[in-house]
Amino acid sequence: MKLKSTAVLAALACVATLSTPLAQAQSQGISKTEITLGSIQDLSGPIAGFGKQVRLGMILRVDELNEQGGINGRKIKLIVEDSAYDPKKAVLAAQKLVNQDKIFAMVGHIGTAQNLAAMPVQFEKNVINFFPVTAAREMYEPFHKLKYSFAATYYDQMKVAVPKLVKEKNAKKVCSMYQDDEFGLEVQRGADDGLKSIGMTMVEKTSFKRGATDFSSQVAKLKASECDLVVLGTIIRETIGGIGTARKLGYNPTFLGSSASYTDLIHKLGGKAMDGLYATMTVQNPYLDEASQPIRFWANKYKTKFNEDPTVFSVYGYTLVDAFIRASQKAGSNLTTESFIKAMDTMVIPPDIFGSAEAKFGPQKRLGNNQSRLSLLQDARWKVVSDYITE
């Protein structure tokens, strides 16, 4: 009996000894030669322009890395799926990437509702959600060990930018026009709280449904309220449609958008009428003739590879993969989900050539930084007009 018990204990001890390293080695998406990453982009829906640019930016950085031999001998395999900006399709894409492709991490998934729909699928299989391309607070709140976010939130952007612009423009009446969903509401909440901090309130608020193309009634309401500063919770066509309608009505307040409207597509599609639009932003749009030589070199490298000009969303894709690479290198040759998290617990990402602020992470800190700055659209070009704004 004693002999049998001893044998059982020995077997259990052997299992216990093996279990920890085996568990560590079993993070999916990691082999001796490869790290498999997944991403979900809008490649065919309303913000396909953004999604395609993020994808190309990611590919550029992945190709650079793989040409240099990878991370500790492992090359990155990047698999990108299309959600068409539909949360239901995002779930299906996540299920494929997580359960069939066995990705190690989801990187740069675009869209707030899409990320919220996909995250449960990922977290069930211990798959990290790394640097989603959305500035929603839900990307790092409530705390979850598998959430990592890089983007200053829409709320924080507006909370500091609105008071700053009110003072600079000596604005007397502030109004808003926002998309009636979680994105637009976050812009609205930030603007409300920013105004509250300087003893002001919104004079008028008007909203529209996602996908709207006619903004005449909303703009008429804003004009009737005689607002001289209008906060926009809009993305591409809504920004262009709202401002274009205002110009036709002879209504010319100061317009302020979030980082969602900081894109070259605004002036490419909207033309001269878009001049004068302010937007919050972090990294700057990379023009081919940029005065900064490093940005100019990078932009031309991108155009040579893809035969199109890069945009700020190309930069997002490039820099978020670069951040993943930094963390994976820090995690060492035994890359697992847990070793990656441990590396991120003390991760500091320095400012880059595109002007991003330093990002710091910790055991309970899953947002790198919450700072943003202002850019102004003039003569079909975004020009940075402020440093990072502090409250």
N, C-alpha and C positions, 0 to 999 in steps of 0.2 A: 504493500500500500504506500509505504514511504517512498519506495523507488519510483512508483508511478507518479506520486505527487511531485517528486523532484524533477522527473522528466517533463511533467506539465509546466512546472515553474520555469524550467530551463527554456522550454519552447516559447513561453510567454515573454521571457526576458529577451530572447532572440528577436521576436516580433517587435517588442518595444524598442530595441536597439535599431532595428531597420526602419521603423515607422516614420521617424522624424525626417531623415534624409529622403526617404521615398516620397513623403508628403510634399517636401520642398521641391523635389524634382518633377512633381506631377502638375505644376502650373501649366495649363494648356497653352498651346501656341509657342512653346519654346522647345527647340531641338538643338543638337550640337552645332548646327550650321545656320539656323534660321530663327527669326522672331516674326511671328505672323500678327499683323495689326489689321484692324478693320476700321472703316469709316463709312458713314452714311451721309450723302450729300443730296441736295436738290439738283438733279441733272436734267430735269425735263418739266419742272413746274414753274411757279411764279417768281422764284428767286434763283433760277438755274444759272443766271449770270454769276451770282456769288458762289454757288456750289462748284461750278466748273473751275473758277479761279482758285478756290481753296484746294481742290483736288490737284491742280497743276503745281501749286506752291509746295504741297506735300511731296509730290513726285520728284520735284527738283532736289529737295533735301535728301530724300531717300536714295536717289541715284548718286548723289555726291557721296553719301556715306558708303554705299555698296561698292563704289569705285575705289574707295580707300580701304576696303577690307572688312567693313562692318563694325559691330560692337563686340569686342572680345571674340572675334572670329565668326560672329553670327551676322548674316545679312538680314535686312528687313524685307519681308514680303508684305506689301500693302494691297488689301482687297477693298475696293470701294463699291458700295451699293447705292442705288437711286431710291429716294423716298418720294420724289416729286412734291416735297414739302407737305406730305400727308402723314399724320401721326399713325394711321392704321398701316400704311406701307412701311413706315419706320419700324414698327413692331415686327413685321414679316422679315424685313432686312436684318434686324438684330437677331432674330431667331436663326436665320441662315448663317450669319457670321459667327455667332456664339456656338451653336450646336453642330453645324456642318463643317465650317471652316476652322473651328476651334481657335478663334483669335485669342491672343494674350491680353490685348487692351483695345478699347474703342477710342480712336483719336479724332478730334476735330469734327465730331458729329454736329451738323448745322441745324439750328432751329430749337426754340424753347419747348413747344408742345411735342415735337418729335423726340427730343431727349427724354422728356418726362415719360413718354410712352415706352421708350426702349430700355430705360435704366433697370426696371424690374427684371427683364429678361437677362440682362448682363449680371446683375448682382446675385441672382440665383446661382450663377456659375462662377462667382468670384472674379468677374471681368471688370477691370478698372474703366471708368469713364474719364478720359484724360482730355482736358482743355477743349470742351465743346465750344463751337462758334456761336455763342449766344451770351448776352450780358444779363441774363436773368439770375436773380438771387437763388433760385432753386437748384442751380448748378453746383452750389456748395452748401446750401441750407435746406433742410436740417442736416447736421453733420452726418456724414457717412464715410467710412475709411476709404471707400473706392471712388469718391468724388474729388476731382481736382479741376479748378477753374482759373483762367488767366485774365478774364475780361472784367474791367471796372463795370459795375452793374448800371443798367439804365437808371435805376433809382438814384444811385450815388452821383452819376453824371449830371442829372438834372438838379439834384439837391444843391450842388455847388455852382453849376454854370448859370442857372436862372438868376440868382441874386447878383452874381458878377455882371451879367449883361444888363440887368435892370439898372444897376448903378452906372455902368459905362454909358448907356444910352439914355439915362434919365427917364426911363419908362414910367408912365403914370398908370396905365391900365394893361394888365396881362391876361391873355386868353389862351385857350388850347384847342387843338383839333387832334384827336387821337383815335387809333384803331381800337375797336371795342373787343379787345381780348387781353390776355395776360401781359403781352408785350406793351400794348398801348397804355394799359392801366399802370404799369410800373413807371413809365415815363411820366404819367399824370401824377402819381403819388410822390415821386421825387420832386416834381415842380411845385406841387402843393406845399410840401414840407420846406422846400427852399424859400418860397415866398413867406411862409410862416415865420422863418428865422429873421426876416427883415420887416415884420409887421404888416405884410400885405396878403391879400387873398385874390384868387382868380375872379375876374369880372364875368367871364363867360367860358363855358366848357361845351364843346360839341364833339360828337363821336361819329364814326362810320363803321360799317360792317367790313370785315376782311373781304377783299376782292372788289370793293366799290370802285367805280370809275367816274362817277359824277359827284362833284363836291360843291356845286353851286349853292345849295341851301345852307351848308355849313359855313361857307365863306361869307355869304350874305349876312348870316347871324353875327359873325365876327366883325364884319364891317359896321353893322348897325351898333355894335357895342363900342365902337371907336377905340379898339385896342391898338396900342402901338408896339406891343411885343406879343408874338404868337408862338407858343411852344407846340412843336409837331411830334406826335407819337406816330410817325409814318415811316415807311421804308422807301421803295424806289418810286413806283408809279403814283403812289398817293402823295408823296412829296412834290413830284412834278405837277400832278393834277391840281393839288391845293394851291400851290404858289402860282401856277399858270392861270388858274381861275381868278385869283386875287388881282394879278396884273391886268387882266382884261377888264376887271371892274374898277380899275384905277385905285385899288387898295394896296398900299405899299408899306406895311409895318415891318419891323425887324422880325425875321423868322429864325427860330432856333430848333434844330433837330438833334437827335441822339446819334450815337455812332452807327445806328442802323441806316442812317441817311448819309453817312460819310462814305461816298463812293463816287468814282469817276463817271458812273452811269447817269448820275443826276445832270451833269452839264452836257454829257454826250447826247442824251435823249431829250433833255429839257431846253437846251440852248441858252441864249443870252438872258432869258427871263429868270434864270436861276441865280444870277449874280446877286450877291448880298446875303445869301443863306449862310448862317452860322451852323456848325455842327460840333458836337463833342467827339473827341477821338483820342487814340493813344499813339499807335504807330502811324507814320505818315505815308500817304500815297506815293509810290516810287515812280517818278517821271524819268523818262529816258535821258533827258537833258538836265537832270537834277544837279544843283550846284555841288552837292556832296559827292565826291568821287566814289566812295564805297557804294552808295546807293546807285549811282549811275552805272558802275561796273556790274552790280547785281542785276539791275533792270535790263541791261543789254544782254547779259548771260541768259536771263529768262526768255527774252524775245528771240534770241538765237535758237534756243531749244524748242520753243513752242510756236514761234512765228506770230506772236501777238504781244501787245504791251501788258506788263504786269499791273496789278491793282493792289489796293490795300488788302483785299481778301486773299490775293496770292501771297502776300506777306504773312497773313495769319497762318495760312497753311504751312509755309516754310518754317516760321518760328516755333509753331507748336510741335512740329516733328523734331526740330532742333532741341527743344526743351525735353522731349521724351528721350532723345539720345543722351543728353547730359545726365539725366537721372539713371538711365540704364547702365551707363558707363560707371557711375558712382556706385551702383548696386553690386558691381563686380561680375566675375565669370559665372557665379552660381545665381543666375537671374531667376527669381520667382516673384510672385505677387507680393509676398511678404518682404523680400529683400528690396523690391522696388519701393514699397511704402516706407521702409526704414530709411532708404536713401532720400526720399522726398521729405522726411521729417526734419531734415536739416538743410534742405535745398535752398540755395540762393542763386537766382538767375540774374546776371548783371544787365544793365542797359545795353541795347544793341544799336546797330547802325541806323535803324529806323526810328530811333528816339523813344523806345518803350522805357517805362520806369522800371527800376529794380523790383524783382519779385521775390518774396520770401514765403516759405511754407514751413509748417510745423505739425506736431502731433495732433493739434486741434485747429490748425489753420489751413484751410483748403482753398482759399482765394489768394493768389499771389500778391495783388495790390488792388486798391480801389480808386486809384487816381486817374484823372482824365484831363485833357486840355482842350482849347478851342481852335477851330480852323474856320477860315472864311473863304467862300467861293467867289473868286474875282477873275474875270476874263478867262473862263473855262479852266481854271486851275485852283486847287485847294492850297491855301497859304496858312501855315501855322501862325496864330496871332496871340497865343498865350503860353506861359509855362504851365506845368501841372498845377491845378487849382487845389488849394487847401482851404478847409473851412475856417 
